[in-house]
Amino acid sequence: MDFLTEFPSLGKRDLRDLKKGIDGSFREWSRTYGDGIEAFFDPLYFFLVWLEKLLIATPWPLILIILAGLAYLGSRSWKLAAGSVISFLLIGYFGMWKDMMATISLISVATLICIAVGIPIGILMSRYDRVQSAVTPILDLMQTIPIFVYLLPVVMLLGIGRVPGLIAVCVYALPPIIRLTNLGIRLVDKEILEAADAFGSSYRQKLFEVQLPLALPNIFAGVNQTIMMALAMVVIASMIGVKGLGMPVLQAVQNQYLTLGLMNGLAIVALAIIFDRVSQRYGQRLQAHRFGKEHE
Amino acid sequence: MYKLFMSTVVAGVLTLAGQAYAACGSLSMADMNWPSATLMANVDKIILEEGYGCEIEMVAGATTTTFASMNEKGQPDVAAELWINAVREPLFKAMDEGRLHSAREMPITDLGEGWWVPDYVLKNHPELKTVLDILERPDLFPAKEDPSKGEFIGCPAGWGCQLSNINLFRAFKMEDKGWILTDPGSQAGLDASMAKAVDRKDNWFGYYWAPTAPIGKFNMQLMPFGVPFAGADNWDGCIAKAEQDCADPKPSAWTKSEVHTIVTTNFKETGGADAMGYFAKRIFPGPIMNKMLVYMEDNQANGPDAAIEFLIKYEDIWTPWVSADVAKKVKGSL
């Protein structure tokens, strides 16, 4: 009866040897190729360091003007630009300026990487069903696997600090942009595509002139989600030594410093809201420009 | 005559049976939730049971909860590895009142917190004898961010030791000497940064504590600070506080962590002089303890498994703790 109540499993010893074997070969592999892989990521690392130092070294009024300008250019809304200036002033006034610059540099680089990698993958997925069925489970994995499960091997390989933090952020923030690009292109009206075919457009023309513009609302929703998720990962990234607003949050959580936690948490929220509103408005404006006018 | 004979025999048997237990009694022992403590408790259990005829029941525990229970209810009877910094005041009060007793101060040697380097650093640079020597050589520990600076890995954000490390970093004027302090963010980050450096034979300099498996696994060496402990006022009143509450930190060796084996009055009485005498002699050498922790981690061994492994493998360590007679009994039971 033991057979029915005890699940037939690999023996304790075999299981241990299996785990040790895999751990050992990973160590071996990381020892052999670690330096090379680290060197591969070095340009990214130095770019991150450079950007952060640049942001911190730049006089704060200049940063404020640039950020307000970007907010206005993106959204064409004075209210939003003024709102972001006030939030940044408050964040700086409460002593979080340096941390905020570190976070902004990480989040903007992460978002750019996610967009640069995500949109092409999304396009491929929408074109080939086979790619879609291969990539979807990977995206599911990226979104659900507990973060430290892949973070520790990455840290063993690259050390603590910005690059593993960036990888962690990207693994988590990449799926929405891929999914929504794919979805957006697939949702484009078949009849419009037929019309494009009828005009004899090539695949490239169809993609860039028809599908992508019509998929823009979804793609922008994806960009938006990517930014949000990247910001949500700031605290996790701090757990492997990334500087920024996440570090004080960790400190606050461990010591029940309620105010410190709340202040830094709210600063992350403020960044999220600003990034979100600006990118959404920008997305809306792009579409108004693309086809809103023609219909007017 | 027959009656007398029988009663003598019965009395004799009773005395004999009684003797086996007379030396000891039925006791409870805390099985703390970290590896070195559970190993020690299980070693104690085997030796006290097999060698001294005690009956020991294990009770799961953690520092503050176990101490509170010992203090309030006198149960469990033994805490093999109690870090007293967290419970200092009530513990000393209970000791003054004679309810709790320290059976052994520092049951593990080389224990505590401090700044460590891997052994090969010292082998390649024998001139580095103290922390002060290391501080003069930031070039040996280049930070990735800025290779002209040395990198010191501190304690994870939010831990008590984070403040002590930040303040010591200031006290030793490390920034002026060309060092940066990196916050590893979590214990996982700290462990991984050490593991990565040792795997690649890179130099590593940072905070850790013993007894722990990483210290044993990577042969980390605790660096003497090269300055004396600069007094409790400096430590408790400044180094251990937030940066803004510590205006003028003085260089200091790390404060001593105090660990005791604490027993109740009940243990002292039922266990008797024998058991107390055993605890008085029982000291685990730090390097051996670290090796045992590595063994436990590598083999995912629990406390009882590890205790048997220890008793078999390190006979020369534990046999001097007990009489030859007891040692024989314990060996016979393995």
Chai-1 contact restraints between the chains, C-beta under 6 A:
chainA,res_idxA,chainB,res_idxB,connection_type,confidence,min_distance_angstrom,max_distance_angstrom,comment,restraint_id
A,R31,B,D199,contact,1.0,0.0,6.0,A-B,restraint_1
A,V49,B,E145,contact,1.0,0.0,6.0,A-B,restraint_2
A,L152,B,A192,contact,1.0,0.0,6.0,A-B,restraint_3
A,V155,B,A192,contact,1.0,0.0,6.0,A-B,restraint_4
A,M156,B,A192,contact,1.0,0.0,6.0,A-B,restraint_5
A,M156,B,K196,contact,1.0,0.0,6.0,A-B,restraint_6
A,G159,B,K196,contact,1.0,0.0,6.0,A-B,restraint_7
A,I160,B,P184,contact,1.0,0.0,6.0,A-B,restraint_8
A,I160,B,G189,contact,1.0,0.0,6.0,A-B,restraint_9
A,I160,B,S193,contact,1.0,0.0,6.0,A-B,restraint_10
A,S238,B,G185,contact,1.0,0.0,6.0,A-B,restraint_11
A,M239,B,G185,contact,1.0,0.0,6.0,A-B,restraint_12
A,M239,B,S186,contact,1.0,0.0,6.0,A-B,restraint_13
A,I240,B,G185,contact,1.0,0.0,6.0,A-B,restraint_14
A,I240,B,G189,contact,1.0,0.0,6.0,A-B,restraint_15
A,G241,B,P184,contact,1.0,0.0,6.0,A-B,restraint_16
A,G241,B,G185,contact,1.0,0.0,6.0,A-B,restraint_17
A,G241,B,G189,contact,1.0,0.0,6.0,A-B,restraint_18
A,M247,B,A157,contact,1.0,0.0,6.0,A-B,restraint_19
A,L250,B,A157,contact,1.0,0.0,6.0,A-B,restraint_20
A,L250,B,G158,contact,1.0,0.0,6.0,A-B,restraint_21
A,Q251,B,A157,contact,1.0,0.0,6.0,A-B,restraint_22
A,Q251,B,G158,contact,1.0,0.0,6.0,A-B,restraint_23
A,Q254,B,G158,contact,1.0,0.0,6.0,A-B,restraint_24
A,N255,B,G158,contact,1.0,0.0,6.0,A-B,restraint_25
